[in-house]
Amino acid sequence: MPLQPHRLTSRKRRFVSTLPCLLMIVASWFVATAAGAETADLSGHWEGEIALPTVALQVMVDLTPTGDGWQGTIDIPMQGAKGLALSDISIEGTTARFTISGVPGNPTFNGKLEEGELRGTFTQSGVELTFRLGRDEVEAPKRPQEPVAPFPYRSEEVGYDHGDVHLAATLTLPPGEGPFPAVVLITGSGAQNRDEELMGHKPFLVLADHLTRAGIAVLRADDRGVGGSTGETKSSTSSDFADDALAAVAWLKKRPEIAGDSIGLVGHSEGGLVAPLAATRSKDVAFAVLLAGPGVPGDEILLLQTERIARANGSDEKTIDQQKADMKEAFALLRSYDDEKVIQEKLTALARRQVARLSEEERAQMGDDPEAAIEAEISQMTGPWFRFFLGYDPAATLRQVKIPLLVLNGALDLQVVAEQNLPAIEKTLEAAGNSDYTVKRLPGLSHLFQHAETGSPTEYAKIEETFAPQALALISDWILERFGPKTDNAVLQ
């Protein structure tokens, strides 16, 4: 499916069936044309959408003729993709072909110019959908909570370093001299920008706006290799991200507007794993808020996530059981061997056995080159991030955390399931003797803390709400109760 669910553990829902899933949509257009047809003017800017089962996915294409052909780009705003280069562009008559290579599933647009619009079918990994592109601007999804300037607070573009990595960030400050309590926001897994932008939503922009209006300073940064930040996420682990968060805390402590003894971490999804890890490494972290944070090892999260999402999306129990069995077998191989070459060979053999038992339709969903898809999947599974996440037990870290903690999870979260993780976190904190922690399961909310119907990632984009107001209020009230601003400033509206 051409969607990008939030990536704490959306990476490996099934060893084989995840192979055709895209982290980012790419597109190719192909259609045969009548010989001798006059070529239409398809240059310039186009906007439209792919009709997904649950939402219209907005796409934007720019085409420019060159001396020997064409060049172009495609944007997919709901997935944070901007300026993706198009290749193998062929335009003849009223039809067009656009390709972005190197992505599983062979995403392809087959379109023809009709009544001023390019219309046709979009296929990816064997799934066929309709699309349209026109010259008129397409209305962006409604996101009523996104703040619009001018803001009743200060906003600064800033930066700080962690070793040879430079992190570009935004600092928002309530009016006045302070000193104010402050938080560092920590994104979920995968390469995320400072707004944690995904599915057309900007959860961290909405959260930062709410907290700053309440009198709390907020620092949020682009992840490594994203936006203005250097470095890259591929070879980094949660441990590296914890050190990045501490670099942010150290930078905040130097700001005169910030109360140095009232700096906390707010982590979402994988960020809820990173925050406690960072807190154990520095006494400068005064508190932490864990939003859909893990409480059990990564393999347990992945297995239950696979089951819940597959069931919500209509899979039968036999298919779900097979998916989980495939994952368990792959995880066992990753744990059983230290030699990287041996692991690669055994995972490849396992993947080929799994592919052999797939139906023709399922194999078609892997694209034209199953071996390349298998290789890419195994490379990701054996990479540093996944290996760390798979074996990491959050309980061992949480037992060391004695600072105040707020732990929230949506009852409809299918990615970090509340009934699996919240009791584990609460039990660990109680046994460790933490004297100040609050654990809440919020009815009706998804992994993104939206009001949802099922909590499936397929709903994220179509929901207008970005962050449930009651969850925002819980976070700010809890922080202010313990670390209220050392100023007379009132809450900003």
N, C-alpha and C positions, 0 to 999 in steps of 0.2 A: 504494500500500500504506500502511495506517495505522501506519507506524512512523517513528521519527526516528533515522536513522543518525547517527553522529558527523559533525559538519558541516565538517571540513576537506574541502572539495571534494565533499561529498555534495550541494552546492547545485545543480550543473549537470551532471548525468550525461548529459542530452540536452536540446537546446534546447526541443523540444516535449514529449517524454515526461516531462520533469520538471514540467510545468505542473500536473498533478493531484496531485503528491506533497505531503503535508502536512509542515510543520515541527512541527505539533502536531495531535493528533486533535481534531476537534469532532464533535458529534453532533446529529442531529435524529431524532425518532421520529414516524412517521405511520402510522395505520391507520384504516380506516373502521369505524364502530360501528353496531350495530343501533339503529334509532330507538326511543326510549323506554326504553333499557336503564338500569338503575340504576347510578349511578356508584360504582365501588369506591373504597375509601380508599387512594389511592396516595401520600399525603403522607408525608413523613419521609425517612429515610436508606435508600438501596439500595446494595448492593455486588454486583459480578459481573464478568463478563469477556466480551470479544470473542474468538472462537476463530480466531486467526490460523493460517496454515499451520504455523508453527514454534513458536508459544507462545500461551498464553492471556494476553491483554492486560487487566489489571485496570482497572476503572473504578468510580467511586463517584459517586452522584447523590443530591442533596438537593432535595426538592420541598416547597414551602410555599404553602398557599392564601392568597390575599389577598382583599380586598373585592371586586375586580372580575376575578379570575382567579388566575393562579399565578405564582410566581417560583421559580427554582432555579439550582443550580450543578452542575458536573461536575468531578471530579478524575481525572487519569490519571497515577498515581504513577510509572510506568515512563518517562514522558516529562517528568516534572517539572512537569506542568500541575496547578495547584491553583486552585479557585474560579472556573473559567471560567463566565461567566454564560450561562444558557439563556434563550432568547426564543421567542415564538410557541408557548407551552406550551398544549396543548389536551388535556384529559382528559375522556373520555366513556365511560360504561359501564366496561368492563374494558380499554379501550385508551388509548393515550397518544401525544401528539405533542410532541417537544422539538426545538428548533432553535437552533444557534449559527450566525449568519450571517457572511458575509465571508470564507469559506475555500473554496478550489477543491475540486472533487470532490463537493460537495453530500452530505456524510456524513449518513446517515439510519438511524435505528433504527426498525424496524417491529415492534412488540411487542404482546403480549396477556397479561393476567394469567391464569395457569394454575397451579393448585395452589400458590398463594402466591408465584409467581415471575413476573416479566415476561420473556417469551421471544419470540424472533422472529428476524428477519434484520437485519443491518447492511449497508448498501450505501454505497460510497464510490468515486467515479470509475469506476463500472460494475462494480466488484468486489463480490460478495455473500458475506457471512459470517454465521454464526449468533452470537447473543449470549444471555446470560441475566443477570437481576438478581434478587437475593433480599434478604431481610431479615438474613440471617446474615453475619457478618464473613468476608470472603474472605482466606484465608491469603496473605500477601505472598510474592513469590518469595524463595527461600532465598538469602541472601548471607552465608555463614558467615564471611567475612573482615572484615565490618564490625565495628569495635570497639564495645564497650558499656561505658558508665561503670559504676563509677569507673575512671579511667585512672591508671596509675602515673606520671603526669607532669602538669604544669600546663597548663591551657588558658584563654586569655583572649580575650574579644571586644574587638577593637580597631578603630581606623580611622585613616586618614591621607588627605591631600589631594594631588591633582595639578591645579594650577590651580583651576578652579571645580568639578572633579569630586571628590566624596568617595567613597572606597573603603572598604567595610566588610569586616572580615577576622577571621580567627581566628589567634592565635599560640599554638603549642604549644611548651613549654619542658621539657627534661629536668630532673629535680630537681637541686638544688645551685645554686651561685652562678655557675658558668661561669668564663670566657666560653666559649660553645659556637659551633661552626660553624653556619651557618644557610643555609636555602634559601628562595627565593621560588618558589612554584608558579605556572605560567602555563598557563591552559586552552587548549583547542582552539578552533576557530572557532565563531561563533555566540554567542548570549547564554548564558553558563554561570554556575552558582553556584560558590561556593568549593570544593565537593566534586566539581566537574566532573560533576554528576549527569546520567546519561542511561541509558535502557534499564533502569531499576531498579538501576543500579550507581552507586557513589560512589567512583570510582578515586582521587581526591585525598584523600578521607578515609582510605582504606586506606593510601595512600602516606605521608601525614603521620603516621599512627599508627606505621607501621613505622620511619620515619626518626627520629621523636622517641624511640622506645624504644631506638634505637641510639645516642642521644646527640647528635642533630642537631636544632636548633630549626627550626621550619617556620612560614612565614607564607603563608596562602592567602586570597585575597580573592574576593568576588563581582565578576563583570565589571560594566562600566558598565551601569546601568539594570536590574541584577538584584539581588534581595534588598534589602540595606541600602545598596547603592551608587547614587549618582546618575549623571546623564549618560545616554547611550544608545549602543548599538553600531551603529545603522543607518548613521550618517554617519562612523563611526570606521574607521581602517585599522590594519594591523599596526604601522605606525609609531607611532600613538597608543598602542597597547597596550604597545609597548616603553617609552615614557615612563612609563606607569602602573607598569610593573615597576621602573623606576629610582626612582620615588617610594617604592616599597616598600623598596628597598635603602637609600635615604637614611633612612627611618624606622627600619629595623633598626639602622643604625649608631649611633643615639642611645640604644639600649637597653644598659644596663651588662652584661646577661647574654650579649650577643652579641659574638663576636670580630669586630671590624670589618674585619679583613683576610682573613676566611674566609667571606664571603657569596657564595653562588652562585645561579644561576637553573636551575630545572628546568622545561622546557617540553614539553608534549605536543601533537603534531600541529601546528596553526598556532603553538602555543606554542614548538615547536622551530624555527620561523622567527623568532619574536619575540625569543627569548633571545639569539642571536648579534647581532641588530640592536641590542638594548639594550647588549650588552657592548662594542660599538664606540663607544658614546657615554659611557662612564663607566669610569674606572679602579677604581671601587669594586667592580666585579664580578670576583670572584676565580676563578670556574670556571662551567661550564655543563654541564647534562645535557640532551641532545636525544632525546626519546622519539618515534619515528616522525616526525621532523622532515624537511621537504623539502630536497632537495639540487639540484633542477632547477626551472626556471620553472613557474609555475602551470599554464600551458596544457598542458605535457607531462604533469604529474601528472593533470590532469583527463581527458585522452584515454586514458591507460593505466588509470586508475581505472574509467572507463566500460566499457572492454573487459573488465577482470577481473571486476568485479561482475556485469555482464550475463551473462558466460559462466558464472560460478558459480551464477547464478540460472536458468540453463537457456535463455538466449536463443540463437537460431541465428546463424551467422556473418554471414548477409546482413543481419539486423537490426542486429547490432553494427557492421558496416561503415557502415550508413546513419546510425546514431547518431553515429559519429565524424565522418562527413562533414558532418553538420548542425552539429556543434560547431565544426569547423574553419572553416566558412563564417561562423558567427556571430562567432568570434574575429577572423577577418580583417576583418570590418566594424568591430569595436570598435577595431582598430588603425589603420584606414585613414582615419578622419575625426576631426576635432577638434570640429566643430560638433555640439553635443548634439542639436539638433533633427534634423539630417540622420541622425545615428546612430539615433535613435528611429524615424524614418520607414523607414529601410532595414531595421532589425531587424524592424519590424512587417510589412513586405512579405515578408521572408524567412519569418517565422513563419506567415503566412497561406499561403504556397506549401507549406510543410511540412504544415500542417493539411489542405490540400486533397488531398494524396496519402494521407492516413490512411484506414484502413478505418472503417466506421460504428462498429464496436466501439471502436476507438482514439479516435475523436472523442467518443464517449459518455463516455470516461474523463476528459475535460476538464471535465465538468460542464455545467450549463445555459447558461453564458455564456462561450464560448470567447474572445471578444474581451476580456473582463475578465481572464481567465486569462493571455492573451498580454500584456496591459498590465502585470500584476503581475510577470510573469517578466522582461520587458524592463526594468522599473524596477529590479529587483534586479541584473540584469546590468550596467546602466549606473551603478550606485551606486558610491560611493567604495571600499568594501571589495573588491568583485569586480574593479574596474578595477586596483586596486593589486596584488591577488594574481595576476591574470592575467599582468601584465608583470614581476613581481618575480623577479629571478634571485638565489637565495640564495648562489651561488658568489661574487658580488662582495663580499658581506658577510663570508662565511667566510674569504676571503683576508686580511681585516684582523684576524681573531681569533687572538690568540696565547696566550690563557689555556688551562688544561687543559680538555679536552672529552671527555665520554663520550657516544657516539652509539649508540643501540640501536634496532633495528627488528625486528618480528616477521616471520618468514619467510612467514606466511600473511596478512600485511597486504595487503588489496586496495584500501585508500584511499591510502596512501602506500607504494607498492610497494618492497620492500627492494632488489630487484635493479636498480631504476631509480635509487634515491636514495643508498643506502649507498656504492656505488663512486664516485659523483659527489662525495659529501662527502669521502671518503677521498682521492681524487685532488686535490681542492682544498686540503685541509689539508697534504698532503705537499708540493705545489708551493709553498705559502705559507711553508713552513718552520716550522710549528707543531711544537714539540718534545715535546708531551705530549697525545696524543689516543688514544682507544681506540674502535674501531668494531666492533660485534658484531651479527650476524644471529642471532636466537634461534629455533630450530626449533619449529614447532608453535604459534606464538603469533600472535594477530590484531592488528589495529590498536589494540585496547584492552589488549594484552598479556595476553590470556586464552588458555588452551589451547583450541584450536578444531579443527573438522573441515575446513572449507573457508576460513574467514576472512570469509565473507560477513557484512555487517551484519545480515542476518536471523537470525544465530545469537546475537548479542550478548546479547539478553534471556534466552534460555533457558539460557545457561551460568551455573552457580552461582558459579564462580570470578570474582572481580573483577580480580585482578592476580596474575599468576603469581609464586609465592614466589621462584623463582630470579632473576626480573627485579628484584624488590624487593631481594634480597640483593646483586645486582650493583651496584645504585645506591648503597646505603649503604656497602658495602665500598670501592667506588672513591672515594667522598668521604672516608671516614675514613682511607684510606691516605695521602691528600694533605693533608687538613685535619682530622686527628683532634682531638677535643675537648680543650681545654687544661684538663682536669680529671681527677680520678681516678675519676669515676663509671663504674660498669660498665654493660654493656648491660642494658637493662630487659626483663623478660619479662612 
